[in-house]
Amino acid sequence: MVPSCFEVILVAFILVLPFLYETNRTFRYYFKFLTYYGIVMANAVLLIPIMIFRPGNVKNLLLASSLCQPVSTLLGLHWELRGREHLEKEQACVIVANHQSSLDILGMFHLWPVMEKCTVVAKKEIFYAWPFGLAAWLCGLIFIDRMNTEKARSIISSAMERLKTEKIKLWIFPEGTRHNTGEIHPFKKGAFYVAINSQVPILPVVFSSYYFLSTPEKRLDSGRVIVTTLPPIPTIGLGKEDIEALMEKTKKEMSDVLNATNRELQLSLTSSKRVQ
């Protein structure tokens, strides 16, 4: 049988794929992200028929994380968790974490088995990115309109009543926008308003900088990320007038940890290069 034109092209692509991956940084960058997004989308399709029987249950995220964790291995990413004892404690709290890339989700997948019960505040646009958006809704994510601050706060505050009762953690990225610059950027007030209003602690989580990622350079290499969970910051007795001070305290503690872990990783990389 004479192979079709499509079959010839497919075989040629498969043969040249390893060469492009090893020699072309831009190709490797896009290939890794396509692999990442493709596997997450495929897992969403696979899990939707299962999760649909318990819609809105945050424990659906445990199923999603178990299937998606291997993606980090494929991309060459290693997540190292510190302060595990703070994260695994069963309590309602508002987790605030620095936001650097969509790769943050892979780090979160590694933390969900530790947290067990946690949901996330996400922009409403994500809901429409089906099948991922539908799977996220079935997992109990809270979607908000970032352009309507008052409505967003109302939605989150209403959800917090149930989260407190069921001792579910609420994950928020207080910077709002992703910044892979090696520093913590100014926080928005929402997470701190909700924590004080609900009288639940703030639990800071810090991802060390993604030195292996550069969007302008189209570079995504293998790398190590140190994820540090700091001790919870209590809000009992605080009022709206304390929001600014709480934000500054949290930002400073997170910045100090980020700088320390970045220095540690830089020293480790320098030592590795010397050994080589």
N, C-alpha and C positions, 0 to 999 in steps of 0.2 A: 504494500500500500504506500502510495506517495504521500508524504506528510503535507498538510495544508500550510498555507502561508502563515496563518496564526500560530501553528505549532512550531514552525521554524523560528519565528520571532520570539516565542515564549522560551524556547530552549536557549536561544542566543542571549536573552535577558538574564536567565538563570545562571548562565556561564559567566557573564560579565559582572553580575551583581557583587560577588566577593571582591573583585578588583576595584570596582567603584567605591565600595564600602571602606576599603583599606587605604585608598589613595586620594579620595575626594572628600574633604571635610564638610563641604556644603551638602553633598549627597548624603553623607552619614548623619548630619544634623536632621535633615528632613525625613530620612528613613526611620530614625529612632522615634521621632515624634509621631509619624504615621503609624508605626508599630504600637506605640503607647496608646494613641487614641483608638486605633483599630481594635485592640484587645479589650479596652474598656467598653467600647460600643458593643462588641460581640458578647461580652459578659452580661451587659445590660439586657440584650435580647434574650440570652439564656435564662437570666434570673427573673425577668418580669413575670412569666407564668407561675413562678413559685411565690414571689413576693406579693402577688395580687391577692393572695388568700389572707394576708394580714397587712393591708395598706396603712401606711403611716407609722408602722412599727419601726423604731430606731434600730432594733436588733437585726433588721434586714441588712444593715450596713456591715454586720459581721460576716454575712454570706458574701457580700460584694468584696470586702477586704481580703477574704481568704482566697478568692479567685484572682484578684488583681495584684496581690503581693509579688508574684513571680515576675511582673513587668520590670520591677526595679533591678532584678538580677539580669534580665535581658539587656537593660540599658547600662549595666555596670555601676549601679548606684547602691551604696551601703549606708543604712540609717542606724545610728548609734544613739540609743535613748539613755538619758540621765535624769535622775529625779523621778524615777518610775513610781515611787511610793506616793507621790502627790497626785499622779494621774490615775492610779488604780483605785484610789479611795472612792467609795460609793457616796457621792454627794452631788447635789445640784450646785452648779457654779457657772460662771461665764469664763470660758477660755479665750484669752486674747493671744494671737500669734502674729508674727511678722509674715508678710505676704510677698514672695519673690517671683513665683512662676507657677504655671499650671502643674509643675512637678510637685508642688506642695501637696497635691492630692495623693501622690504616691507615698509621701511621708505619713500622711494621715491614715492611709490604709494599713501601715505598720503599727499605728498607735491604737486603732480601734479595738483589737483584741485585749489591750490593756485597759482602755477606758470602758469598754463593753457597752455602756449606754451613753451615747453622745449624738447630738444632731448639729446641723450647721446652718448659719444664716447665709443665704446665697442671693445674688441678684436675680430678678424674675426672668431675665433673658435666658438663663440656663435651662429653665423649665421647657422652653420651646426647642431646645436642641435634642430632639428625640432620636434614638431611644434612651439616651443618657438622662435627659430631663425627666422622662416618665419614671425611670428607675429611681432617680433621686427623690421624686415626689413620694413614691411608694416607700422609700426609706425614711420618710418623715422630715426631710429638709424643709426649712422655713424660707419661702421666697418673698422678697421685698422689692419695692420700687425705690431705688436709691435716690431718685429725684424728688420723692415725696417723704421728707424726713418724719413729719408728724404721723403719717399713716404707717410708716415702717416701724416706728417706736411702738405704736398701738398694737400692731400685729405681734411684735416680739414680746411685749409686756403681757399680752393675753396668753401667749404660748407658755410663758414662764410659770404661770400658775400650775399648769399640768406638769411641767418639767420639775418644779420643786416637789410636788407630790410624789412623782415617780423617781426622783433623784437622778435626773438626766442632765448631763452636761451640755452647755450650749457653746458652740465654737463660733467665734467672730474674728474676722480680720479687721482690726480697727484702723489700719492705714487706708483701707478701701481699695486702693489701686496697687497693682503689683510693682515692686521696685527691686531689681536685682543690682543694688549699688553698694552693698556691704554696710549699710547703716539703717537704723530705724527712722522712718519718716513720721511726720506729725500724725497724731491720732484724731479720729473723729469721735464725737462724744457718745454716740449711740450705745456702745457696749457698756460704758461706765454708768450711763443713765439707767440702763436696764438692771445692772448689778445692784446699784444703790436702791433703786425703786423696789426691787425684789428682795433686798437685804441678803443677797448671796455673795460669796467671795469671788474675787477675780483670781483666775489661775493663769499666770503668764507662761507661754510656751515659746521658746526661741529656736529657730532653725538657723544653724550657721550658714554663712554665705555660700552661694552656689558658684564657687570659683571655676567650676568645670563647664559652666554655661555662659555663652555670650551670644545674644540674639544678633547684634550688629555684625559679629564675625561669623555667624552661622556655625557655632561650635557647641557641641554637646559631647563631652568626654566622659570617661568613667570618673567616679568621685565618691567622697565620703562626706556625710552630713551628720553633725552632732546636733541632736535634738535635746534641749534642756528644759525640763519642767521645773519652774521655781516654786517655792512655798506659796500657798494661797494668801492673798491679801484680803483681810476681812473688810466688810462694808457695814456691819451692824452698827447702828447709831449714826451713820453718815446721812447727810441730806444733799439736796441738789447743789447747795452752795459749796460742797466738797468735791464736786466732779473734777474741776481743774487740777486740784492738788492730787487727787487719786490718779488722774491721767499722767501727770508729771512723775509721780512716784513710780508708776508702772513702767513708763517709758525709760526712765533712768535705769531701773533694775534690768530691764530687757537689753538696753544698749550696752550696759557693763558686761553682761553675759555674752552678747553677740561679739563684742570686741575681744573678749578673752578666748572664746572658742575659735574665732578667726585667726588669732595669733597662734594658738595651739596647732591648728591645721597647717598654717604657713610654715611653722617650724618643722612639722612632720614632713611636709613636702620637700623642704630644703634638705633635711637629713636624708630622705630617700634618694634625692638627686645626687648627693655626695657619695652615697654608697654605690650607686650605679656608675 
